Amino acid sequence: EGILSTLPAVVTCLLGVLAGCWLRTTHADLRKVWGLVLAGAASLVVGWVWNLVFPVNKLLWTSSYVLVAGGWSLLLLALFYYVLDVRKWRRWSFPFVVIGANAIAVYAFKGFINFRDLAERLVGGNVAAFFGAYRPLWLETVTYLLVWSLLYWMYKRRIYIKL
């Protein structure tokens, strides 16, 4: 929220750049995984210790928040790198490949297509009422499927939005 959160936001970006540089090295795959795990765990520890002095706060994008969020991100990156690139367990990931191929499109579409409203029109009313307390979950699931279907259509036709 303002100029004071700009530097931590830049540092967050740089953590991603450094992780990408680490993955592009010629080190063995397992060394890359363990390097990410070590960096992620260290970032989490330092972030939570720093939290005692400077609280983790997303809205202010505090430095402790950067360390904690970056730590979790590095650990998740290590997990997915291990699963997808080291072990080559990829079948389950196809829905995410479709999203990743046009991630920018998701944000662009939300600016002029209200998928939630479309889902409400398609399966709202009596259909959604059937789900009772789970109605919001039902509508969000349908919303996700609508967005994914559009992205899949684009993916099959090799239509990619790039910046």
N, C-alpha and C positions, 0 to 999 in steps of 0.2 A: 504494500500500500504506500507507494511513493518512492522518493529517491533513496531512502535508507534500505529498502528491500531490493533495490536494483543490483547491488553488489552480490548479495547472497544468491539472487536468481542467476547471475552470471556464473557464479561458482558452481551452482547446480548443473548448469549447462556444461561447464568444463569437466565436471565429474563424468558426465556421459562421453565427452570427447576423449578423456583419458582412458575410460573403459574400452572405447572403440579402438584406440591406439594399442592398448594391451592385447586385445583380441587379434589385432593384425600382425603381431610379432610372430617370429618363427619358433617360439617356444612350443613344447609339446602341449597337446590339448589339455591333458590333466593338470599340467602346471598352470595353464591359463585359468582353469576352473578353480584351483586352489588359491591362485593369486586373487581372483575375484572374491572368493569366500573370505580370505584373510582381510582384504581391504574392506569388505562389507561388514564383517564382524568388528573390526577395529573402529570403523566409522560409527557403528551403533554404540559401542562402549563409550567412545569419546563424546558422542552426541548426548547420551543419557547422563554422563557425568557433568558435561557442560550445562545440561538442563538444570542442575542444582543452582547454578549461578545465573544463567540466561535461559529462561524457559523456552521449551519447544512451542512455537506458535506459527501456524501456517499463514494466518492472515498477515502477520508482520514479516513472514519469511525470515525468521531468525536464523542465525548461524547454527544453533543447536538443531533446528528443524532441518536445515540442509544436511547436516551430518546423519540424522536419524533417517530421513527420507532417502538420502543417498545410500546409506547402509543397507536398507531393505531392498532398494533397487539393485544394488550390486549383488546381493544374495540371490534375488530372483533371476538376474541375468546369468549368474553362475549356474543356477538350476536349469534354466532353459537352454543354455549353451551346452551343458552336459547332456541333457535329454535329447535335444535336436541335432547337435553337431557332433558330439562324441559318440553317443549310443545310437544315433540315427533312428530314434523312435519318432517318426514324423506323421504317420497316418492320422492321428488324432488332431493334428494342428491345421488341417486344411481350412476350416472356417476362419482361423486367424490369419492365414495366408491371404485369403480373399480380402479381409479387412485391411491388412497391412499394405496390400497392393494399391489401395486407394484411400489411405487414412485421411489425407487432406480432403477428399471428397465428402467424408462424413461430416466434417465441420462446415464445409461449404454448403452442403445440402440443408443442414439444420437452419441456415440463415433464411431459406425461402420455402422449405417444405416442412410442415408441422406433422412429423410422422406419428406423434402421440395422438394428435387429433384424428389423423387418418385411421389409426388403430381403433380408436373409440368409435368411429363411424362404421368400421367394418365388423367389429366383434364386441361392441359395447352393448348396452341395454340388457336384454334377457340373457344373452350368452355370457356376458361378463358377470351378471348377477349370480349366475350358477356357481361361480367361484367364491362367493361370499367374502370373507375377510381376505382372501387371496386375490381379489379383483385387481388391485394395483400390480401385483406380480404378473398376473395374466396379461394385463394391458402392456406392461413393460416388455414382456416376452414377445408379444405380437409386434410391438414397435421395433424391437431388435430384429425380428425376422423380416420385417418390411425393409429396414435399412440394409440388412445383409443380402436380401434378395436383389435389391437394386445394385449393390456392389458386386454380387455374383454375376449379374447380367453384364455389367461393365467388364468384369474379369474375363468372362468367356469371349467377349468381343475385343479383348485387349485394348480397352479404353482406359487410360490412366491419366489422372490429373496430377501434374507436377508443378512445383514452384521453382 
